[in-house]
Amino acid sequence: MRAADPVEGQTATVSFPELRAAGVRAAFATLFALPAGAGELSGEGYRDHAGARRQALEQLDQYRRWEDAGHVRLLTDAAALREVLAAPEGAGPLGLVLLMEGADPVRDADDLPFWVGAGVRVIGPAWGATRYAGGTDAPGPLTGAGRDLVAAMRDLGMTLDLSHLDDAAFEGVMEAPPRLIATHANSRALVPGNRHLTDEMARAVAASGGVIGLVLLSRFLRAGVGDTVRVPPEAVLEHARHYARLVGWEHVGLGSDLDGGFGAEKTPLGIGRYADVPGLLDHLPAEARAGVAGGNWARWLLGALG
């Protein structure tokens, strides 16, 4: 989820009541700085580091205000996560693990301890291109600053999110990788384009002990589908099964991305609100459902936050 407004003209699917109705106990909460000229997500985008940092800090302040109001609890260690997971169903605040999507708010590698102190535990270096790496529809390698950032993340025990990272930047990360996950990334074997994971990337996540979260945007689920077509729920299963064959069900989870970047009009059929998401599990093998529903992410987070 993001501290952001839904795209104008689309139906938002995420709210605290919806997440509670779906049985969600914890989620990744992004700090997402919007770059200038970002297509359909147009608005006041940043043009330099200072602008990106300002956006991220404003979002961090929103999460903290929600925490003060009792809606959420920012999770920075495994003990806090265990308390959230152990709370009676429907009780207690939603646990949030802060994830920075696109690293431009970080001044440089020496600035990382500030963000760790603020609660950030996961960083995806790219969204589109950033000062650190090539990203979605913006091919490019890790920059010199990106190599320094990845090394500092590894030294600080942070996790790198491969979602949005370009192939050339991935190659640089793998020279000496930190812990890896992909919070919201489907398979490039089924849908072409550098927004999606290659099989090599998926194997790298699994080798790190990480989890891959499935995205519920229709055009990310079936090749050649435009934004006016809603795919059947079986399309989600196709990506899930591909990952399961490749790396095992224990590395597959829900990523959804239903956080304001797109509305219900672009989700698979049957997903009109977040409370509908658990229904997707009915299309999975019975033995995989609990893990994909959240068990795999819970296991990973307990280790990563420990």
C-alpha positions as CSV (number, residue, x, y, z in Angstrom):
1,M,0.0,0.0,0.0
2,R,1.1,3.6,-0.5
3,A,0.2,6.8,1.2
4,A,-1.2,8.1,-2.0
5,D,-4.5,8.8,-3.8
6,P,-5.9,6.3,-6.3
7,V,-5.6,7.1,-10.0
8,E,-8.3,9.6,-11.0
9,G,-11.3,7.9,-12.7
10,Q,-10.6,4.4,-11.3
11,T,-12.1,2.6,-8.4
12,A,-9.8,2.2,-5.4
13,T,-9.8,-1.2,-3.8
14,V,-7.6,-0.8,-0.7
15,S,-8.7,0.6,2.7
16,F,-8.2,-0.4,6.3
17,P,-11.7,-2.0,6.5
18,E,-11.1,-3.9,3.2
19,L,-7.7,-5.2,4.4
20,R,-9.3,-6.3,7.7
21,A,-12.1,-8.0,5.8
22,A,-9.5,-9.9,3.8
23,G,-7.8,-11.1,6.9
24,V,-4.6,-9.2,6.2
25,R,-2.4,-8.9,9.3
26,A,0.7,-7.2,7.8
27,A,1.7,-5.7,4.5
28,F,4.6,-3.8,2.8
29,A,4.0,-0.1,2.9
30,T,5.8,1.8,0.2
31,L,7.6,5.1,0.2
32,F,7.2,6.0,-3.4
33,A,8.5,9.3,-4.8
34,L,6.8,10.1,-8.1
35,P,9.2,11.4,-10.8
36,A,8.3,14.2,-13.0
37,G,6.6,13.2,-16.2
38,A,5.5,9.8,-15.0
39,G,2.8,9.1,-17.6
40,E,-0.7,8.4,-16.3
41,L,0.5,9.0,-12.8
42,S,1.1,12.7,-13.7
43,G,1.3,15.4,-11.1
44,E,3.9,17.2,-9.1
45,G,6.8,14.8,-9.7
46,Y,10.3,15.3,-8.4
47,R,13.2,16.6,-10.5
48,D,16.1,16.1,-8.1
49,H,17.0,14.3,-4.9
50,A,15.6,17.0,-2.6
51,G,12.2,16.7,-4.3
52,A,12.2,12.9,-4.0
53,R,13.3,13.0,-0.4
54,R,10.5,15.5,0.4
55,Q,7.8,13.2,-1.0
56,A,9.1,10.2,0.9
57,L,9.3,12.1,4.2
58,E,5.7,13.3,3.7
59,Q,4.5,9.7,3.2
60,L,6.5,8.6,6.2
61,D,4.8,11.2,8.2
62,Q,1.4,9.9,7.0
63,Y,2.2,6.4,8.1
64,R,3.3,7.7,11.5
65,R,0.0,9.7,11.8
66,W,-1.9,6.5,11.0
67,E,0.1,4.8,13.7
68,D,-0.7,7.5,16.2
69,A,-4.4,7.0,15.4
70,G,-4.1,3.3,16.0
71,H,-4.7,2.2,12.4
72,V,-1.3,0.7,11.8
73,R,1.9,-0.4,13.6
74,L,5.2,0.1,11.9
75,L,7.2,-3.1,12.2
76,T,11.0,-3.0,12.5
77,D,11.7,-6.3,14.3
78,A,10.5,-9.9,14.5
79,A,9.0,-9.5,18.0
80,A,6.6,-6.8,16.8
81,L,5.6,-8.9,13.8
82,R,4.9,-11.9,16.1
83,E,2.6,-9.7,18.2
84,V,0.7,-8.5,15.2
85,L,0.3,-12.0,13.8
86,A,-0.8,-13.4,17.1
87,A,-3.5,-10.8,17.7
88,P,-7.1,-12.2,17.5
89,E,-8.6,-12.0,14.0
90,G,-9.9,-8.5,13.3
91,A,-8.2,-7.0,16.4
92,G,-5.2,-4.7,16.6
93,P,-3.6,-2.5,14.0
94,L,-2.3,-3.5,10.6
95,G,1.4,-4.2,10.7
96,L,3.4,-2.3,8.1
97,V,7.0,-3.0,6.9
98,L,8.4,0.1,5.2
99,L,9.6,-0.5,1.6
100,M,11.2,2.3,-0.5
101,E,10.2,1.8,-4.2
102,G,12.8,3.7,-6.2
103,A,15.8,4.8,-4.2
104,D,16.0,8.5,-5.3
105,P,15.0,9.8,-1.8
106,V,18.3,8.4,-0.5
107,R,21.0,11.0,-0.8
108,D,23.8,8.4,-1.1
109,A,25.0,5.3,0.6
110,D,26.0,7.2,3.7
111,D,22.4,8.3,4.0
112,L,21.1,4.8,4.5
113,P,21.4,4.7,8.3
114,F,18.9,7.6,8.5
115,W,16.3,5.6,6.5
116,V,17.0,2.4,8.6
117,G,16.4,4.5,11.7
118,A,13.2,5.8,10.2
119,G,12.0,2.2,9.8
120,V,12.8,1.3,6.2
121,R,13.8,-2.3,5.9
122,V,13.5,-3.0,2.1
123,I,14.6,-0.8,-0.9
124,G,13.9,-1.3,-4.6
125,P,16.6,0.7,-6.3
126,A,14.5,1.4,-9.4
127,W,11.0,2.2,-10.5
128,G,11.8,3.8,-13.8
129,A,15.4,4.9,-14.1
130,T,16.8,6.4,-10.9
131,R,20.2,7.8,-10.0
132,Y,21.0,4.3,-8.9
133,A,19.8,1.8,-11.5
134,G,17.9,1.2,-14.7
135,G,14.3,0.2,-14.2
136,T,10.9,-0.4,-15.9
137,D,11.0,0.7,-19.6
138,A,14.3,2.5,-18.8
139,P,17.1,0.0,-19.4
140,G,20.4,0.5,-17.7
141,P,23.0,-0.9,-15.3
142,L,23.7,0.0,-11.7
143,T,25.5,3.3,-11.6
144,G,28.5,3.9,-9.4
145,A,26.2,5.3,-6.8
146,G,24.0,2.2,-7.2
147,R,26.9,-0.2,-6.5
148,D,27.7,1.8,-3.4
149,L,24.1,1.7,-2.3
150,V,23.8,-2.1,-2.8
151,A,27.0,-2.7,-0.8
152,A,25.7,-0.5,2.0
153,M,22.4,-2.3,2.0
154,R,24.2,-5.6,2.3
155,D,26.4,-4.3,5.2
156,L,23.3,-3.0,7.0
157,G,21.4,-6.2,6.6
158,M,18.7,-4.5,4.4
159,T,16.7,-6.4,1.7
160,L,16.7,-5.5,-2.0
161,D,13.5,-5.7,-3.9
162,L,14.0,-6.8,-7.5
163,S,10.6,-5.5,-8.6
164,H,11.1,-2.9,-11.4
165,L,14.9,-3.6,-11.7
166,D,16.3,-3.8,-15.2
167,D,18.3,-6.8,-16.4
168,A,21.6,-4.9,-16.6
169,A,21.2,-3.6,-13.1
170,F,20.3,-7.1,-11.8
171,E,23.6,-8.3,-13.2
172,G,25.4,-5.7,-11.1
173,V,23.4,-6.6,-8.0
174,M,24.3,-10.3,-8.4
175,E,28.1,-9.6,-8.2
176,A,27.7,-9.3,-4.4
177,P,23.9,-9.5,-3.6
178,P,22.2,-8.6,-0.3
179,R,19.1,-10.4,0.7
180,L,16.6,-10.5,-2.2
181,I,12.8,-10.5,-2.7
182,A,10.4,-9.4,-5.4
183,T,7.4,-7.9,-3.6
184,H,5.3,-7.4,-6.8
185,A,6.6,-9.0,-10.0
186,N,5.1,-11.5,-12.4
187,S,6.9,-13.8,-14.8
188,R,8.5,-12.6,-18.0
189,A,8.2,-16.2,-19.3
190,L,4.5,-15.4,-19.7
191,V,4.4,-11.7,-20.3
192,P,7.4,-10.0,-22.1
193,G,9.0,-6.8,-20.9
194,N,11.6,-5.7,-18.3
195,R,8.9,-5.0,-15.7
196,H,8.7,-8.7,-15.1
197,L,11.1,-11.2,-13.7
198,T,13.2,-13.5,-15.8
199,D,13.6,-17.1,-14.6
200,E,17.1,-16.2,-13.6
201,M,15.8,-13.4,-11.4
202,A,13.2,-15.7,-9.8
203,R,15.9,-18.3,-9.0
204,A,18.0,-15.6,-7.4
205,V,15.2,-14.6,-5.1
206,A,14.6,-18.3,-4.1
207,A,18.3,-18.9,-3.6
208,S,18.3,-15.9,-1.2
209,G,15.4,-17.5,0.7
210,G,13.0,-14.8,-0.6
211,V,9.5,-14.7,-1.8
212,I,7.9,-13.4,-5.1
213,G,4.6,-11.5,-4.8
214,L,2.1,-11.8,-7.7
215,V,0.7,-8.6,-9.2
216,L,-3.0,-8.4,-9.9
217,L,-2.9,-6.0,-12.9
218,S,-4.6,-7.7,-15.9
219,R,-2.0,-6.6,-18.5
220,F,0.7,-7.9,-16.3
221,L,-1.0,-11.3,-16.2
222,R,-1.6,-12.0,-19.9
223,A,0.5,-11.0,-22.9
224,G,-1.1,-8.5,-25.3
225,V,-3.9,-7.5,-22.9
226,G,-4.8,-3.8,-22.8
227,D,-6.1,-1.7,-19.9
228,T,-9.7,-2.2,-21.0
229,V,-9.6,-6.0,-20.7
230,R,-10.0,-7.9,-17.4
231,V,-8.4,-11.3,-17.4
232,P,-9.9,-14.4,-15.8
233,P,-8.6,-15.4,-12.3
234,E,-6.9,-18.4,-13.9
235,A,-4.3,-16.0,-15.3
236,V,-3.0,-15.4,-11.8
237,L,-2.7,-19.2,-11.4
238,E,-0.6,-19.4,-14.5
239,H,2.1,-17.2,-13.0
240,A,1.9,-18.9,-9.7
241,R,2.3,-22.3,-11.2
242,H,5.3,-21.1,-13.3
243,Y,7.1,-19.8,-10.2
244,A,6.2,-23.0,-8.3
245,R,7.6,-25.2,-11.0
246,L,10.7,-23.1,-11.1
247,V,11.5,-22.5,-7.4
248,G,8.7,-24.1,-5.3
249,W,5.4,-22.9,-3.8
250,E,7.3,-21.8,-0.6
251,H,8.7,-18.9,-2.6
252,V,5.3,-17.7,-4.0
253,G,3.1,-15.1,-2.3
254,L,0.6,-12.3,-3.0
255,G,2.0,-8.9,-4.0
256,S,-1.3,-7.6,-5.5
257,D,-0.1,-3.9,-6.0
258,L,-3.7,-2.8,-5.3
259,D,-2.5,0.3,-3.5
260,G,-3.5,3.3,-5.6
261,G,-1.5,2.7,-8.8
262,F,-4.5,1.2,-10.6
263,G,-8.2,0.5,-9.8
264,A,-10.7,-2.3,-9.9
265,E,-11.3,-1.7,-13.6
266,K,-7.9,-3.3,-14.3
267,T,-7.9,-6.2,-12.0
268,P,-8.8,-9.9,-12.8
269,L,-12.5,-10.7,-13.1
270,G,-14.0,-11.2,-9.6
271,I,-11.7,-8.8,-7.9
272,G,-13.7,-5.6,-7.4
273,R,-12.4,-4.9,-3.9
274,Y,-9.6,-6.0,-1.7
275,A,-11.8,-8.3,0.3
276,D,-12.2,-10.4,-2.9
277,V,-8.5,-11.2,-3.1
278,P,-8.7,-14.3,-0.8
279,G,-11.0,-15.9,-3.4
280,L,-8.1,-16.2,-5.7
281,L,-6.7,-18.9,-3.4
282,D,-9.5,-21.2,-4.4
283,H,-7.7,-21.5,-7.8
284,L,-4.5,-22.8,-6.2
285,P,-3.6,-26.3,-5.1
286,A,-4.9,-26.9,-1.6
287,E,-1.5,-27.6,-0.1
288,A,-0.2,-24.2,-1.4
289,R,-3.0,-21.9,-0.3
290,A,-1.9,-21.1,3.2
291,G,1.6,-20.3,2.1
292,V,0.6,-18.1,-0.8
293,A,-2.1,-16.4,1.3
294,G,0.5,-15.0,3.7
295,G,2.4,-17.8,5.4
296,N,5.4,-17.6,3.0
297,W,5.7,-13.9,3.6
298,A,5.3,-14.3,7.3
299,R,8.1,-16.9,7.5
300,W,10.4,-14.7,5.4
301,L,9.7,-11.5,7.4
302,L,10.3,-13.3,10.7
303,G,13.7,-14.2,9.5
304,A,14.5,-10.9,7.8
305,L,13.3,-8.7,10.7
306,G,15.0,-11.0,13.3
